Amino acid sequence: MTGPGRAALFDVGDVTVPAEDTPAPQSLLPMWDGALMARTGAGRVVPEGYRPLVARRNGDMLPCLLVDGQVARVWRAADSGLELTAFYKLGKVAWQGLTGEAERLSALLADRDPAVYRRYGHLWDKGFPVAESAIVKG
């Protein structure tokens, strides 16, 4: 199977690849997700201007929100659900998609300790430019 630019796609098997103009769904990616960690196609998923905000010096990648297939901000577990924050103002449709994803993930994480990402709390307290944020409960 071939992808953009006729490049061979070895990891998709016999699935149908959507057309290039198909909109990507909004999603929440976990810390260390393969799409975030990949160095191939730099800037394709993590815009270069945002990489210093989501990539830590030790190699950690913070959990990220994807809007239109690119990182738009980060998320973390909070005592009352999930906290979503955006680098720039997002439209209503983007927030609806992210909220739906966050509600499902929050329900899944409801019985887990929200302190998993506590060691990165200082980044939210002082280090991120925040255009918008929301707490979403499952």
HELIX and SHEET records of a PDB file:
HELIX    1   1 PRO A    4  ARG A    6  5                                   3    
HELIX    2   2 GLY A   34  MET A   37  1                                   4    
HELIX    3   3 ARG A   51  VAL A   54  1                                   4    
HELIX    4   4 LYS A   92  LEU A  109  1                                  18    
HELIX    5   5 PRO A  114  TYR A  120  5                                   7    
HELIX    6   6 GLY A  121  HIS A  122  1                                   2    
HELIX    7   7 LEU A  123  GLY A  127  3                                   5    
SHEET    1   A 5 SER A  27  LEU A  29  0                                        
SHEET    2   A 5 CYS A  64  VAL A  67 -1                                        
SHEET    3   A 5 GLN A  70  ALA A  78 -1                                        
SHEET    4   A 5 GLY A  81  ALA A  86 -1                                        
SHEET    5   A 5 GLU A 132  VAL A 136 -1                                        
END                                                                             
